[in-house]
Amino acid sequence: MDTLLYTVAQVRAIERAAAGRLEPGELMRRAGEAASAYALELLGGLPTGIVLVLAGPGNNGGDALEVAANLANLGARVEVVHLPGAAPSFETQRALARAQASRARFVPAFTAGRQHCLVVDGLFGIGLARPLAGRARALAGQVSGMACAVLALDVPSGLDADTGAVVGPDGVAVRATHTITFLGNKPGLHTGDGCDHAGRVHVDRLGTEGLHDETAQARLNGTPLFGPLLAPRRRNTHKGSFGDVAVLGGARGMAGAAMLATRAALFAGAGRVFAAALEPGLGVDPLQPEIMVRDAAGFAFAGRTVVAGPGLGDSSVAAGLLARVIDTDGPLLLDADALNLAAASADLQQRVRGRAGPVVVTPHPLEAARLLGVTAAIVQADRLEHARELAARLDAVVILKGAGSVVARPDGEVALNTTGNPGLASGGTGDVLAGLCGALLAQGWPAWEAALGGAWLHGAAADRLVDGGIGPIGLTAGELPRAIRAELNALAQQRAS
């Protein structure tokens, strides 16, 4: 997988550079060949069923027509539904002539059935600016309900390649099982709605590797970005070697959130873990007595990594304690109620910006929206841009949670997380992520790598559980810490070998 991610504007620049060096129509021909080869790979060879090709009016439709001609000329049974445009490009006109001269059948409509073995979606590509409408909208809905594989060309029709949002407030998009994307990988295929619509993504640069002068400011998260910090532990160590984590939270009725965060920190390798609770309650975690429970009011936070927010509440006492931990100079992670308190206080936000120590914040979309003064829908409409804005505003590393979590730092660099599954859409999993990242910070990881590693390990632990038959339906936050420990040790062992 090509891990660098390019915006539509950057891809257009690459396309222009390539067009200046190649014969007219060469890029479309290469795209058609690449997609045809990938289609045959998915089908395991020349199919006996019908390949349905949906070709729109633009160059994306031209790519689809090239695929139709190629597969038909190889002997496949191909049906084409073509939506003509008013002024097709020269390349698209030539692709249409090729398809019409082949054995492909042009049909006005189709009835989904078992005879279809593959759908090729070439209705609209990265240039789509309006919601799908009319026949295109109907076709997108019809195709998304089919039982066979659906291969999208460049981007599923109706999906914004930059943001991962379906175009339009009431828009629809093709739900593909696979996407072959051209010239460069695109962020919208890996976050938000893109996670449900793009399926498995395959990148083909169409022979333009030397023309990528554009600098990608986004990439896919993965172990190469943080793996070097997972060195095997030396034998001559002690608990002080791996740092202290203190979780500030646990107001009345919300002790569970703090417990989940502290257990995650414990299983992620922190040397000592404290629950600095507003309501200490029993004074012990009966399942993990290694966790030391203290009264937050008198706790010494200095010199420790602080995870503030799980079950913190919104009281004036909570706000005072939060201000106190922000004013320390050690690593700090803000989550949940700490973010809501900061959103309501310009003073707390200024304190965060002015900290000398590293800061990681882990909002879900609504928490991010409160901090930015917008709605959650606006945040979700462009997850990358709003994660960047929040990182710059707080001078912190941000993990904007959700499908394809966005990890952003103040200089604008972002990474999209690729691990995880719907099992994480349940209460308490965010508390586990907070404790995990806190443990990595306590072990000396820089904020950027701690956020990348935390997001990846959190999702990988959920994937491990699902692979073992636990979830995704009914997967609980309390099951994650042990799976996180297993993932951490597996990666450390790989580094050692």
N, C-alpha and C positions, 0 to 999 in steps of 0.2 A: 504494500500500500504506500502510495506517495503521501507523505505526512504534511507537506507544505500546502497551505490553503490560500487560494487567490480569489480576490473579489472579481465581480463581473467586469469592472473597469480595467483591472489588471489583465484579465483574460482577453478582453477586447484589444488591449495594447499588444499582447503576444500574437493575437490573430492578425493584426495589421502588419506586424513585423514579418510574420510568416508569409502573408499574402504578397509582400513586396519582394520576396525571394523565390516564390513558387509560381508555376503556371496557373492561370485562372482555373478555379474548380478543383485544384489539387488537394486542398485541405478537405473538401467535401468528399472527394474520392477516397482519401485516406480514412476519414471518419466512417464511411460506409464499409470499407474493408475491415477496419478494426471491429466494428459492431457486428458484422456478419461472422467474423471468426469467433467472437465471444458468444454469439448466439449458438453457433454450432457446438462450442465447448459446453454450454449449458445443457444443450439437448443431447449431448453424447454422440454427435454425428448427424448425418442427414436424417431429418425427421420423417415419419410416415403420416403424421397429422398435419393440420393446417397451421401455417404461420400467418397470423393476422397483423398487418402493418397499418398503423394509423399515421397518416402524413398530413401535417398542417401546411399552412400557406407560405411559411418562411423557410429559412435555411435549415432549421431543425427538421422540417418536413422534407427538404432535399436530402438530408442525411438518411432519413427513413426510406425514401424512394431508392436511394443507392442500395440500401440493405435489401429491399424487395427485389431489385433487379439481380443482385448478386446471388441471393438464395434461390430465386426462380431459375436462374441460369445453371445452378448446380443440380437442379432437379427437384427442389422442394416445392410443395404445394403452397402457394402464397396468394393471399387475398389482401387487397389494398382498399382502405377507405381513405379517400383523398378529399381534403378541404382546400379547394383552390383559393389563391389570393388574387388581388387585383393587379399587382405588378410584381410578379416573382423575379428574383435575381437570375442572372445568366446561369449561374451554377445550378439553381433549383430547376430552371427550365430544362437544362441538359439532363439532370437526374430524372425528371419526369419522362423525358423522351426515352431514356434507357429503360425505365420500368415499363413503359407502355410497349416497348419493342420486345420485352421479355415474355415469358410464359405466365407472369403474374396476372391474376384476374382482378380487375377494378370493379368493386361492388359498391352500391349506394348505402348499404347497411349490412348488418350481420346479426345472427342470433347466437348467443354464447352457448357453447355445448362442449361435450367431451371430445369432439373432433379437433378442437383447437389445442395445440401443444405449446404455443408461445404467442404472446402479444408484444409487438414492438411499438413503443410509444414515442412517436415523433411529431406530436401535435404542436407543442410550443417549447422553446428552449429558454436560455438565460435572458432573452430580451423581453419576456412577457412583463408588461406593466399594468395590465388590467385583469380583473377576475375572468376566469373562463366563462363563456356564455354560449347560448344557442347549442348547436350541434356538438361543439367541442366539450361543453359542460356535460351534456348527456352522454357522450362517449366516455368521458373520464369516469363518470359514475358507473357505466355499464362494465367497463374494463376492470375497475377495482373490485367488482364482485365475482370475477371469473376464477376458476379453480386452477388454471394453468399458470406458468411463470409469466411475469410481465417484465420486459426489459425496457427501461427508460433510456433515451438517448440524451446525454449531457445532464439533464435534470428532469425529474418527473414533471409533466405538464401541470402548471398551476402552482408550482412551488417556487418561492423566491430563493435563488441560488446564493444570495448574500446572507440572508437572515434566517432561513429555515422556516419561515412562516408561510402559510398558504396565502396567496395573493388575494386581497380583498377581504372585507369584514364578513362577507357571507360566501367566500370563495370555496372552491373545491379543487382537489388535485388528484392526479393519478396515484394510486397506491401500487408502487412497483415492488417486485421481489428482488430485482437487480437493477443497478444503474451503471452504465458505462459513461464516464464523463471525460470530456476531451480537453486537451491542452494544459489543464491543471486541475487539481482537486479543488473543491469549492466548499466553503464553510456551511452553507445552508443544507448540505446533504447530511450533516452530522450533528445538528442540534435542533431543538424544538420539534416542529412537525416533520422536519426532514428525517428524524429517526424512525418515524412510522411510514414515510412515503418512499424513501430512497432504497430501502432494502440493502443488499450487499453492494458496496461501491467498488467499481473497478476503474482505474485511471489509465488513460492512454494519451500520451503527449503528442502523438501523431508525428513523431520525428522532429519536434521543435525544441528539443532539450537545450540547444545552444542559444535559444532566443528568449529565455526567461530572465530578462534584465530587471524585471519588476521584483522588488524585495517583498517577500511575503511577511506580513506581520501576524499571521495566525498559523497554527499548526495543530496536528492531532497529538494529544497527550499519549505518552507511552513510557515504558521503563527506560529507554535511552536518556530521557530528560532528567531522571532522578536516580536511576539505578546505581551510579557510581557512589552514592552516599550509603548504599546498603552493604558496606563492607562487613565480613564476618567479625563477630566480637572476639577481642583478645581474651585469653584466659585470665590474665592479671588485671581484673577489673573488680569493681564493687558497685553497690547501688547508687553511690554518688556519681558514678561515671556517666549515668544515663539521665540525669536531671530529675527535677521535681515538677510535677503538674498539680496545680491547684484549680479545682473547678468551683467557680463562684456561682451559686444558684441554690436550688432546693428550697424555695419558699413553701409556705404551708400548702399542702395538697399537690405539690409538684416535685416531690423528692425523687420520683422515678427518673425525671429528665437528667438530674445531676448524677444519679447512680449509673445511668447508661453511659454518660460521658466519662465518668471516672473508670468504669470497667473497660471501656474502649482504650483509654490511656494506659491502663494496666496491661492489657493484652497486646498493646502495640509497643511495649518495651520500655516505658518510663521507669526510672529507678524507684521513685516514691510517688504515690498519688494521694492527694488530699481532696476531700469534699468539704469546701468552705461553705457551709450551709446557713441560710438565714434561719431555718428551723431545724436544728440538729436532730430532733426526733430521738430515735433509739440510740444514736451515737455510733452505730456500726452497720455495715452492709452485711447481712447474714450470709449472703452467698459468696461475697469476696471480702473476708475480714482483713485482707491485706490493705484495703483502702482505709485511710485514717480520716475520720469524720471530726470536723472542728466547727466551732461557732465562728461564722464569718466576721462578726463584729470585732473580735479580738485577734483575728488571724494575721500573721505576718506574711504578706504577699511578696515583699521585696525579695529579689534573688530567685524567684520561681517563675516558671511559665504559667500564665494564668489563662484559663478558658472561662470566659465570663458570659453568662446568659442562659444556660439550660435550667429552666424552671426558676428563673430569677424573679419574675413578677415585675410589676410596675409601680411599686410603692416608693415613697420618698426615701426610705431606708435603702432600698435597692439602688436607687439613683445615686445616693451618697457613696455607697460601696463601689459602684461602678466608676464614679469619678476618682475614687481613691486608687483603684487598680490601673486605671488609664494613666495616672500620674507616676506609676512605677516605670522603670526603664528596661524591664525584661521583656521577653517575647509575650505577645498578647494575642489571643483569638477572641473575637466578638461574634456571638451567635444569638439567635432567638430574641429573648426579651432585652438583652443588651443592645441589640440593633434597634428595637422599637423605642427604647429609652433614648438612644442617641438621635433617632429620627425626630423626636419631640424636643430636642435640646440643641440649639446652636452652640452652646458652650461645650457640651460633651463632644460634638463633632470637631470643634476647634482644638480641644485637648487631644483628640485622636490624631489630627493632622500634625500637631506639634510634638508628638512623641519622638524620643530618640531611638527607642527599641522597635523591633519589627512588629508589624500588625498584619493579621490575616482576618478577614471578615467572611462569613459564610451565610449570606442571605438566600432565602427562597424568593421567588419573584415579587411577592407582596411586600416582604421586608425591604427589598431593594427599591420598590416603588415608593415606599414611605420615606426612605432616605433621600430619594431623588425628587420627591414632590410630584410624582406622576401616578398613573394607575398601573396595576399589574399587567393589564392588556397592552399598554404601551411598552412596558419592559419586554414582554414576550414577543412583540412585533419586531424587535431588533435586539436580541439578547447580547450579541457581541458588543454593539455600540454602547448599550447601557452598562454592561459590566466594565467597559473601559472608562466610561464617565464616572462611575462610582469609585473605581480604583484611583483615578486622578483626584477626585474630590476629597477623598479621605487619606490620600497618600498611603495606600495599603494594597496588599494583594487580596483579590476578591475571588471567591468561588461562588458564582451565581448558579445555584442548584437547579436541577431539572434534567430532562432528557438531553443528553449532550451537555453536561455541566460546562460552563464557561469559566476558565481560570484566567484572570486578567491582572496585569500589574500597571503601575502608574505611567510607565512610558508607552503604553498602548499595545504592548505585546500580549497576545492571548493564545490559549491552548484549549481545544475542545476535548473533553473526556470521552473515551470510547467504551469504557466498561460500565456494567450495571444493567439492571432490568426492572420491570415494573414492581418487583417485590420490594423495592426501596420506597415505593409510594405508600408508606404507612407511618404511623406516629412513632417518633423516637429515633428514626434512622439518622436524622440530622444531628441529634445529640451525639450519636456514635461517631459521625464524621468529625464533629468538633473535638471530641476527646482524642480521636486518632491523630488529627493534625497537631493538637497540643503536644502529644507524645513525641512526634517527629521534631517539633520545634525544641522541645526540652532536650532532645538528643543532639542538638547542635545543627539541625538542618536549617538553611536559610529559608526565609518565608516563601519565596517562589517555589523552591523544590518541595517544601513541606506541603504546600497547597496542591501541587501536581501529584506528589506521591500519595497524599491523603485521598484526593478524589479518585485516583486510579485504584488504590487498594480497597477503598470502600466499595466501589463497583465490582471489583474482581472478587471480593468476598461474597457478595450477593450472587455473582455468577457461579462461584464454587458451590454455594448452597443449592442453587437450582440444578446444577449438573448432578448433584448428589440426591436429587429427588425432593428437596425441601423448597417449596414455593414454585413459581413466584407468588401464587395466591396463598395468602396466609403466612408468608415469611414475616418474622418479627424482628424488631431491632435488637432484642436480647440475644438473638442467634448469631449476630454479626461479629462480635469481638473475637470469638474463637476462630472463626473463619479468617478474620484479618490476621490473627497470629499465624495461621497456617500459610497464608499468602506471603507474609513478611519473611518467614523462615525459608520458604521455598525459593524466593528471590535471593536471599542471602546465600543459600547453598549454591545456587547457580553462579553467583559471583565468585564463590570460593573454588569452584571446579574449573 
